[in-house]
Amino acid sequence: MNETFQVIPPTTKVFCPERGEGWTLTGITALNENTSVMFNGVRYTLPAQVIVEQLLPNYRSRQQS
């Protein structure tokens, strides 16, 4: 990933194949932080890098199909 990073706001939708559709509870300002994500009423703390590189693209590709 390049050096420029766009801030990801809270309530951004994401998709995890194991947990389903969810959303961020906190914003993401850097890749080296942890972020809270809600899936089916359960709060998870995940590395921001996983969200940006996997869960956001999963959601976007799911919306396009």
Secondary structure, DSSP 8 states (H G I E B T S, - for coil): --S----B-TT-EEEETTTEEEEESS-B--TTSEEEEEETTEEEEEEHHHIIIIIHHHHHHHHH-
